[in-house]
Amino acid sequence: MKTRRLTGRLLRLGTVSISALVVMGLSVRPAPADPAAPVPPSIQPAQILPLPPELDPGFYQPPADAVAAAAPGEIIAARQVNLANFGLIPLNVDAWQVSYRSNNGRDEAIPAVATLIKPRGVAPAPRKLLSVQIAEDSTQGYCSPSYALQHLSAAPFVGQIVAPAEFLFAQAALQKGFAVVIPDHEGPNSAYAAGPLGGRITLDGIRAATSFAPLEVGAGTPVALYGYSGGSMPTMHAAELRKTYAPELNIVGAASGGTGADLGATLLMADNQATAGLVLGAVLGLSREYPDFNALLDQKLNPLGQLLRTVKAPFCVQYQTALLPFLNITGMINSPDPLQEPAVRAMLEDTRLGKSLPDMPLFIWHSHWDEILPLPSTNQLVDTYCQQPDAQVTYTRDWASEHILAEVTGGPAALMWLFDRLNGVAAQPGCSTTDMPSMLGTPGELQTLGDTLGETFAAFFGKPIGA
């Protein structure tokens, strides 16, 4: 009897002890494997109605001390989001937004936001990653991709027409089973055209993506970069900065179309032309990243320029372009030669591409008739890169397009080229320059374009992307 009672007590004690351990195991968060590693933030649920950055400062503008304490690319906050085509048609993918730390041009800590997207279906680990820099081309937060791509976002209906259109190129990668990261590369102040800033935000966005476990990409995963027009600048600056700013990232290729290689040449090309309104928006955006340039505008912009600086500030790309074209931009600066002002020269030099050869293969394309970003500047950029023996540049000039159409004709070819790099196919060595009547003649491009549009159309009816 005594033996039975003792056995019963031991069993009850063991059951209670096991139950206590189970409860403790469920309620106590396990320590990370590396005690020095930061504890990842919990993932917040998606908002029922998305809010633009101006109405959502808690996520877009975390406390300055929290940003400063984080390492570049370290995630500060994360939440689920619901994505949609054109703000209306839900997309069947997993998606999150992450708020993370990056750096501005003065090496000061700034907050940044990126959208992370994982397709349905199983992919070999780690999942490969495409970073898509959308041409935001705007000077207000509600125009940012992170807001514009969400279900029930108002941005596509109030001027942000580029982000939903370029999102189709990101979906081509999702359909292949690749993960996608889309950074808000203009940063917290909507510094439109500030390429080096966008390059750092892009690289730190990739760092954030590769550390975010639910995305299923790892630290050494192959990464590719894609950007056109306003997205070309952060893309190419990221490519040039990688080896010094983020050498640990395994970036295997970069594709850039309609490249903004020289903003001084862009400004002179736009003066008194139909694109002047869009380029003036870039002038305003640059003043938000370069304090000396901002001070020069404060002192030397004439009354009309000061008025337009205020009037154009709240607008997305559609209205930036449409509002007062054919302006004499340089004539609004009270200076004999505005481009020779020290603050202007310093800003133009900092944003000029070609100061460093990217240590990855490049695919560059440009319309022969580009009316926004001058072809000679891209020709010179390619020549500068190709003077170095290690350069790997595939350069195509399209003769049957202009600026906007060139992304439609060349974007699928660029994606095909990037997918080869992500799949481990070696790029052609050295440099090549090709003039084509139309890049739609690239072998396999029409099929790629048709497959992408077909899958996107199927997604309108709820088909899982990438399954």
C-alpha positions in Angstrom: 0.0 0.0 0.0 2.8 2.4 1.0 4.6 1.6 -2.3 1.4 2.3 -4.3 0.8 5.6 -2.5 4.4 6.7 -3.1 4.2 5.8 -6.7 0.9 7.7 -7.1 2.4 10.8 -5.5 5.5 10.6 -7.8 3.2 10.3 -10.9 1.1 13.3 -9.8 4.2 15.3 -9.1 5.7 14.4 -12.4 2.4 15.3 -14.2 2.3 18.7 -12.4 6.0 19.3 -13.2 5.5 18.5 -16.9 2.4 20.7 -17.1 4.3 23.5 -15.5 7.2 23.1 -18.0 4.7 23.1 -20.9 3.1 26.3 -19.7 6.4 27.9 -19.1 7.5 26.8 -22.6 4.4 28.4 -24.2 4.6 31.6 -22.2 8.3 32.4 -22.2 9.9 33.6 -25.4 13.0 31.5 -26.2 16.3 33.4 -26.2 17.9 33.8 -29.7 20.7 31.4 -30.5 23.1 34.3 -30.5 22.7 36.3 -27.3 24.2 39.3 -29.0 21.7 39.1 -31.9 18.7 41.5 -31.8 15.3 40.0 -30.9 13.1 40.3 -34.0 10.0 42.4 -33.5 6.6 40.7 -33.4 4.6 40.9 -36.6 1.5 43.1 -36.4 -1.7 42.2 -38.2 -2.7 44.0 -41.4 -4.7 47.2 -41.2 -8.3 46.9 -42.4 -7.9 50.2 -44.2 -4.3 51.2 -45.1 -3.1 54.6 -44.0 -0.6 56.7 -45.9 2.6 57.6 -44.1 1.3 61.1 -43.2 -1.4 59.4 -41.1 0.7 56.5 -39.8 3.7 58.1 -38.1 4.0 55.3 -35.5 5.2 52.9 -38.2 6.9 55.2 -40.7 8.6 57.5 -38.2 9.6 55.3 -35.2 11.4 57.1 -32.3 14.7 58.6 -33.3 16.6 56.8 -30.5 15.2 53.4 -31.7 16.4 54.1 -35.2 19.8 55.3 -34.1 20.3 52.2 -31.9 19.6 49.8 -34.8 22.2 48.7 -37.3 21.7 49.6 -41.0 19.0 47.2 -42.3 17.9 46.1 -38.8 14.1 45.7 -38.6 12.4 48.0 -36.1 8.8 47.0 -36.8 6.9 44.6 -39.1 3.3 44.1 -40.1 1.3 42.1 -42.5 -0.2 43.9 -45.5 -2.8 43.1 -48.2 -1.6 43.9 -51.7 -3.7 44.6 -54.8 -3.4 45.4 -58.4 -4.4 49.1 -58.9 -5.6 49.3 -55.3 -8.7 47.2 -56.1 -7.9 43.6 -57.1 -6.5 41.6 -54.2 -3.3 39.7 -54.9 -3.0 36.1 -53.5 0.5 36.3 -51.9 2.0 36.7 -48.5 3.2 40.3 -47.9 4.6 42.4 -45.1 5.9 45.9 -44.5 9.1 46.4 -42.5 10.3 49.6 -40.9 14.1 49.5 -40.6 17.2 51.8 -40.2 19.2 53.3 -43.1 21.5 56.2 -43.5 21.3 59.5 -45.3 24.1 61.3 -47.1 25.5 62.7 -43.9 25.7 59.2 -42.4 22.8 60.0 -40.0 20.4 57.3 -39.0 17.0 57.5 -40.8 13.9 55.3 -40.8 13.0 53.5 -44.0 10.2 51.2 -45.1 10.0 48.3 -47.6 7.4 45.9 -48.8 8.3 42.2 -48.7 6.4 39.7 -50.9 6.5 35.9 -50.8 4.8 33.9 -53.6 2.7 30.9 -52.9 4.2 27.4 -53.3 7.5 25.8 -52.2 10.9 27.0 -53.4 14.4 25.7 -52.9 15.9 27.2 -49.7 16.9 29.9 -49.6 14.3 31.5 -51.9 15.9 33.9 -54.4 15.2 37.6 -54.1 14.5 40.5 -56.6 14.7 44.0 -55.4 12.4 46.3 -57.5 13.0 50.0 -57.2 9.7 51.6 -58.5 9.8 55.0 -60.1 8.0 56.9 -57.3 8.9 60.3 -58.9 6.9 62.2 -56.2 7.3 64.5 -53.3 4.8 63.2 -50.8 4.6 60.1 -48.6 1.2 59.0 -49.8 2.8 58.4 -53.2 5.2 55.8 -51.8 5.0 52.2 -53.1 4.4 50.8 -49.6 1.1 52.7 -49.5 0.2 52.7 -53.2 0.4 48.9 -53.6 -2.0 48.1 -50.8 -5.6 47.0 -51.2 -7.9 50.0 -50.9 -5.1 52.5 -51.2 -6.2 55.8 -52.6 -2.8 56.6 -54.2 -3.6 55.1 -57.7 -6.6 57.5 -57.9 -4.8 60.6 -56.7 -1.8 60.7 -59.0 0.5 57.7 -58.3 0.0 55.9 -61.6 3.5 54.5 -62.0 3.7 52.3 -59.0 0.7 50.1 -59.9 1.9 49.8 -63.5 5.5 48.8 -62.5 4.2 46.4 -59.9 3.4 44.1 -62.9 7.2 43.6 -63.4 7.6 42.5 -59.7 4.8 40.0 -60.3 6.8 38.4 -63.1 9.4 37.4 -60.4 6.7 36.2 -58.0 5.3 34.0 -60.7 8.7 32.4 -61.0 8.8 31.6 -57.3 11.2 34.4 -56.3 10.6 36.7 -53.3 10.5 40.4 -53.9 11.4 43.5 -51.9 10.2 46.9 -52.9 11.8 49.8 -50.9 10.4 53.2 -50.4 13.7 54.5 -51.8 13.0 58.2 -51.5 13.1 57.9 -47.8 11.1 59.7 -45.0 11.3 63.1 -46.7 10.3 62.0 -50.2 13.7 63.0 -51.6 12.8 62.4 -55.3 15.9 61.8 -57.5 18.4 61.6 -54.6 20.1 58.5 -56.0 22.8 57.8 -53.4 20.2 58.0 -50.6 18.0 55.6 -52.6 20.9 53.3 -53.1 21.6 53.0 -49.4 17.9 52.5 -48.6 17.7 49.8 -51.3 20.7 47.9 -49.9 19.4 48.2 -46.3 16.0 47.0 -47.6 17.7 43.9 -48.9 19.5 43.4 -45.6 16.1 43.6 -43.9 14.5 41.2 -46.3 17.3 38.6 -45.9 16.9 38.7 -42.1 13.1 38.4 -42.1 12.4 34.7 -41.5 8.9 34.5 -42.9 10.2 35.6 -46.4 12.3 32.5 -46.5 15.4 34.1 -47.9 18.7 33.8 -46.2 21.8 35.9 -45.7 23.6 34.4 -48.7 20.6 34.2 -51.1 21.2 35.4 -54.7 19.8 38.9 -55.1 19.1 40.9 -58.3 18.2 44.6 -58.8 15.7 46.1 -61.2 14.8 49.7 -61.8 13.6 52.0 -64.6 13.7 55.8 -64.9 13.2 57.1 -61.4 13.9 53.6 -60.2 17.2 53.4 -62.2 18.9 55.9 -60.0 18.6 53.9 -56.7 19.2 50.7 -58.6 22.5 51.8 -60.1 23.7 53.7 -57.0 23.0 50.5 -55.0 25.1 48.6 -57.6 28.0 51.0 -57.3 27.8 51.2 -53.5 27.4 47.5 -52.7 31.1 46.7 -52.3 31.7 49.5 -49.8 28.3 49.8 -48.1 26.9 46.2 -48.0 29.7 43.8 -49.1 28.0 40.9 -47.5 25.1 40.9 -49.9 25.2 38.4 -52.7 23.9 40.6 -55.6 24.3 38.7 -58.8 23.1 41.2 -61.3 21.5 44.6 -61.9 19.2 45.8 -64.7 18.6 49.5 -65.3 16.5 51.2 -68.0 16.0 54.8 -69.0 18.9 55.5 -66.6 19.3 58.9 -64.9 23.1 59.0 -65.1 23.6 62.8 -65.0 21.0 65.0 -63.4 22.6 68.2 -64.8 22.2 67.0 -68.3 18.6 66.0 -67.5 17.8 69.4 -66.2 19.2 71.1 -69.3 17.2 68.8 -71.5 14.0 69.5 -69.7 14.3 73.3 -69.6 11.4 74.9 -71.5 10.2 71.4 -72.6 7.0 69.3 -71.8 8.9 67.4 -69.1 9.9 70.5 -67.1 7.2 70.0 -64.5 8.4 66.5 -63.7 12.0 67.5 -63.5 11.2 70.5 -61.3 9.7 68.0 -58.9 13.1 66.3 -58.8 14.7 69.6 -58.0 12.4 70.0 -55.0 13.1 66.4 -54.0 16.8 66.9 -54.1 16.6 69.9 -51.8 15.3 67.6 -49.1 18.5 65.5 -49.1 21.1 68.2 -49.8 21.0 71.0 -47.2 23.3 73.4 -49.1 21.2 73.0 -52.2 18.1 73.7 -50.1 19.7 76.8 -48.7 20.6 78.0 -52.2 17.0 77.6 -53.3 15.8 79.5 -50.2 18.1 82.4 -51.2 18.0 82.5 -55.0 14.8 81.0 -56.2 12.6 83.8 -57.7 9.0 84.4 -56.5 7.5 82.1 -59.2 9.9 79.4 -58.2 9.1 79.8 -54.5 5.4 79.6 -55.3 5.8 76.5 -57.4 7.9 75.0 -54.6 4.9 75.2 -52.3 2.2 74.4 -54.8 3.9 71.2 -56.3 5.1 69.8 -53.0 2.0 67.7 -52.2 1.7 65.9 -55.6 2.4 62.4 -56.9 4.0 61.8 -60.3 1.0 62.3 -62.5 0.4 65.8 -61.3 4.0 66.7 -60.9 4.3 66.0 -64.6 1.1 67.7 -65.7 1.4 70.9 -63.6 3.0 73.7 -65.6 5.2 72.0 -68.2 7.5 74.1 -70.5 8.9 76.0 -67.5 12.3 77.6 -67.7 13.7 75.9 -64.5 17.2 77.4 -64.6 15.7 80.9 -65.2 13.9 80.7 -61.9 17.3 80.7 -60.1 18.8 84.1 -59.7 22.3 83.2 -60.9 24.3 83.8 -64.1 24.8 80.1 -64.4 22.9 78.0 -61.8 24.7 74.8 -62.6 28.0 76.4 -61.6 26.8 77.4 -58.1 29.0 75.4 -55.6 26.0 73.8 -53.9 24.5 72.8 -57.2 27.9 71.4 -58.5 28.3 69.4 -55.3 24.8 67.9 -55.5 25.2 67.0 -59.2 28.6 65.4 -58.5 27.2 63.3 -55.7 24.3 62.1 -57.8 26.3 61.4 -60.9 26.7 57.7 -61.8 30.0 56.2 -63.0 32.2 57.0 -60.0 32.7 53.3 -59.3 32.4 50.1 -61.4 29.7 47.8 -59.9 31.2 44.4 -59.1 28.3 42.5 -60.7 27.0 42.0 -64.3 24.8 44.8 -65.6 22.0 45.0 -68.1 21.3 48.5 -69.3 18.8 49.7 -71.9 17.7 53.1 -73.2 15.4 54.4 -75.9 17.2 56.2 -78.7 14.4 58.8 -78.6 14.2 59.2 -74.8 12.6 62.6 -74.1 13.2 62.7 -70.3 16.6 61.1 -69.5 19.2 61.9 -72.2 20.7 59.0 -74.1 24.2 60.6 -74.4 24.5 60.4 -70.6 23.9 56.7 -70.6 26.2 56.2 -73.5 28.9 58.0 -71.5 28.1 55.9 -68.4 28.5 52.6 -70.3 31.8 53.9 -71.8 33.1 54.8 -68.4 32.3 51.4 -67.0 33.7 49.6 -70.0 37.1 51.3 -69.8 37.8 48.9 -66.9 38.8 45.3 -67.8 36.5 43.7 -65.2 33.3 45.4 -66.6 30.4 43.1 -67.6 27.8 45.3 -69.3 25.1 44.3 -71.8 23.8 47.6 -73.3 20.9 47.9 -75.7 19.5 50.9 -77.5 15.9 50.6 -78.6 15.0 52.6 -81.7 11.2 52.1 -81.8 10.2 53.6 -78.5 10.4 56.7 -76.3 10.8 56.9 -72.6 7.6 55.3 -71.4 7.3 52.7 -74.1 10.9 51.6 -73.6 10.0 50.0 -70.3 7.3 48.0 -72.0 9.6 46.9 -74.8 12.7 46.4 -72.7 11.5 45.4 -69.2 10.7 41.8 -70.1 14.1 41.3 -71.7 15.8 42.8 -68.6 13.8 40.4 -66.3 14.7 37.4 -68.5 18.4 38.4 -68.1 18.0 38.8 -64.3 16.2 35.5 -63.9 19.2 33.8 -65.6 21.6 35.5 -63.2 19.4 34.4 -60.2 19.4 30.8 -61.6 23.2 30.7 -61.7 23.7 31.2 -65.4 26.9 33.2 -66.1 26.6 36.5 -67.8 28.4 37.3 -71.0 31.9 38.5 -70.2 33.1 41.9 -71.2 30.9 44.7 -72.7 28.5 44.6 -75.7 26.4 47.4 -77.2 23.5 46.5 -79.5 21.1 48.8 -81.4 17.7 47.1 -82.0 14.7 48.2 -84.0 12.6 47.0 -81.0 13.6 45.0 -77.9 10.3 43.1 -78.4 12.5 41.1 -80.9 14.6 39.7 -78.1 14.3 35.9 -78.3 11.7 34.7 -75.8 10.6 38.2 -74.8 7.1 38.1 -76.3 6.4 34.7 -74.6 7.7 36.1 -71.3 5.5 39.2 -71.7 2.5 37.1 -72.6 3.0 34.6 -69.8 3.4 37.4 -67.3 0.2 39.2 -68.4 -1.7 35.9 -68.5 -0.7 35.0 -65.0 -1.5 38.5 -63.8 -5.0 38.3 -65.4 -5.5 35.0 -63.7 -4.5 36.6 -60.4 -7.4 39.0 -60.8 -9.6 36.0 -60.2 -7.7 34.9 -57.0 -5.2 32.5 -58.5 -2.3 32.1 -56.1 0.8 33.8 -57.4 3.8 31.4 -57.8 1.9 28.2 -56.8 
